[in-house]
Amino acid sequence: MREFTHTIANPAGLHGRPAARLVQLAQELDSAVTLRKGERTADAGGLLNLMLLAAVPGDQVTVRVEGGDEDGALAALERFFRENL
């Protein structure tokens, strides 16, 4: 298991378009990807799950990766968050 924490910087927060792209990325990975904001946890493989996190600018989310391609998946997800959120 690997994880990192990211502070949402996108002025719109974790909204529809980047959330949909995150779902697509998560579904392409061999590892399971989950996001946690406070007490809420969401499977990154489902758009509704991510939207229910209601992550807004300034919120910290922890991204957890578990599975066979953890190192590569972690790098791809860190890049995605840095560039989009």
ABEGO torsion letter per residue (X at the ends): XBBBBBBBABAAEBBAAAAAAAAAAAAABABBBBBBBEABBBBAABAAAAAAAGBBBGBBBBBBBBEAAAAAAAAAAAAAAAAAX
